[in-house]
Amino acid sequence: MIRKSLRSLLLVEDNPGDARLLREMLNEGGARKAEITQAESMSEAERHLAQASFDMVLLDLGLPDAHGLEAVRRARAVSSRVPLVVLTGLDDESLATQALQEGAQDYLIKGQIETRGLLRALRYAIERKAMEETLFVVKERAQVTLNCIGDAVVCTDIAGNITFLNLAAEKMMGWPSEDALGRPMVEAFRILDAVTRETAPNPMDMALDQNRTLHLPPNCILIRRDGFEIPIEDSVAPIHDREGKATGAVIVFRDVSAARAMADQMAHSAQHDFLTGLPNRMLLNDRVNQAIGLAARHFKKVAVLFLDLDGFKHINDSLGHPMGDKLLQSIAKRLVGCVRGSDTVSRQGGDEFVVLLSEMEQQEDAAISALRVLAAVALPHPIDQHDLHLTASIGVSVSPDDGMDAETLIKNADTAMYQAKENGRQGYQFFKPAMNVRAVERQSIEESLRRALERKEFSLQYQPKIKVSTGEITGAEALIRWNHPIRGPVSPAQFIPVAEDCGLILPIGRWVLQEACKQAREWLQSGLPLITMAVNISSMEFRDDNFLESVFTTLSETGLEPKRLELELTESVLMKRAESATSVLRTLRAKGVQIAVDDFGTGYSSLSYLRRFPIDALKIDQSFVRQINSAPDDTTIVTAVIGMGRSLKLRVVAEGVETQEQLEFLRAHQCEEAQGYYFSRPVAPRQFGILLKSGIPEPAVIVHR
């Protein structure tokens, strides 16, 4: 084997006698044909290694210009891929062992060398070195490829020709291995930008040029061999040899058709009302602003009709939410039928609608449209063997006179609508600057809010969160209540927006967090079951520079374990500044604080960001839960969110559960937790303590909001 493997050997030995003895042993052992080059110093050896190729280096560790490990390191630096066997004296065996750690394949002790042992050491050194090289290449390919099992994987050489593709890649690309191997990657892997339809750059070339892992730009589609288009996401990385030189690249990609369809559906949901399918507030604002800009260029007018239904609450309360929802759907269809295709009908929430009339010639056109809408709404609505009757009140604002942006125009139309109600309902009213009653009311709330904390007018109530499978209480959500000394109870929906606008939400939020943590600690000290305390965090609180310090100080002062606190943030709060939000969330999670995404599905969050956010739970908005009863054939979003949460290993909590039917649906789809009036209204601390002791009783009556 030596005769075949050892063709050239560099002997680095300054002792002539030792060198002669080694030559004789090699000749005696049958290595006469091997060309032996001798160097008597490390410097001379380095010159030989730099100028010629050797199958083996036999290196003495006691050279005049390099001693011990220095000689090994210098030899490895010049030619790291040549097998190396070191020679050492009887008293240097420990040094020889260190040489092995530096990269030598074997060592021999002078005075103990015999011919057979020398040849065996050289042969084994060559074999070990060859195995090391082979194993490195195999390991590199396996490491990159096996990490991506389940996705499509394609490898190329340095010239960009395909050297490997797995079964998933064959199926997605439409190229069997026997057809694809050896072909240029650009021929079998064609990708386009889905928006521009332009050919995307070859990701393999980019990865090799930049020598780093890269990803395809978003919205890329793969053109299969038969022309079929598949949306994909990918990562591509260069493959290196032992010396770090790129030898090719590997690309890992996956079919994201389902994920993109879900993202599109969620994006649509983020801009449209779930019940009626009409544009929601966000999309309406965008269209109003566009219409204002376009009308100004064409010397036209834009009108906004703010519509509120008269008598809807009575129908909703007496006949139930399902009937109320069907009535809202009927109203939506009537409104769409009253306007042009270029106009927009939007549902703002509840029983409020907004109609955008674009490019009007004169203000009277808005009055004509308002009368048409009033007449359409007043016609009977035949629903489930009932002929339902109701009317509407409409406020009208016209740009440019009443506002030059969506917010102002809609706000003024809203103000005019309240005037129309005061005038007797089933009528319309154009906005007038004197209509500032609501503005005065808002100012009054703000002034009262500034004194509410010091006067201790706030209190907290707690609504239990229930484990769906067992019915046990797993947590509490803290909800603020305001009892005004003159007005009496003020709805959070009325004062929270005011508090956010004027900045009072910061001290109010700190008070809520402090009280909730203190109450949770008191329950624990009383021996009640361990639960998690959930506290809602507003956008302004989350963006505050002292937010993290405030949370951790509160936990320290109240003695509540961080893992017992769950902060609830909406999608919109997280997505406004996704990068900074991720940093804050990671800091909270590192301390043990839990994070939940509140009202999930009502905002717009990229799925890629959702995977990056360190969160623990998704809370399905009650509007989607209500669909379980009102539109049982349209529960896609609820099912999708539960499935997505489970796939991301997140807890899923359903909000606003009000019926046994909703609970059974959630249980059947393995939703982990739920809360809502079906289990309990928000209650005072003492009552909640009783619930913790006795558990949630079987509801006898389902109370609707």
TAUR-V738693 format. One record per helix or strand of 2 or more residues. SS is the DSSP state (H for helix, E for strand). FROM is the first residue (numbers start at 1). TO is the last residue. If there is no record, write none. Layout:
# TAUR-V738693
ss/from/to
SS/FROM/TO
SS/FROM/TO
This chain:
# TAUR-V738693
ss/from/to
H/2/5
E/8/12
H/16/28
E/35/39
H/42/51
E/56/60
E/62/63
E/66/67
H/69/78
E/83/88
H/90/101
E/106/109
H/115/146
E/152/157
E/161/165
H/167/173
H/177/180
H/185/188
E/190/193
H/203/210
E/214/215
E/220/223
E/229/240
E/246/255
H/257/271
H/281/298
E/301/310
H/312/319
H/321/338
E/344/349
E/352/360
H/364/378
E/381/383
E/386/388
E/391/399
H/406/422
E/427/430
H/437/452
E/458/467
E/473/484
E/488/490
H/492/502
H/505/525
E/532/536
H/539/543
H/547/558
H/562/564
E/565/570
H/571/576
H/578/591
E/594/600
H/607/612
E/617/620
H/622/630
H/636/647
E/651/654
H/660/668
E/673/674
H/685/694
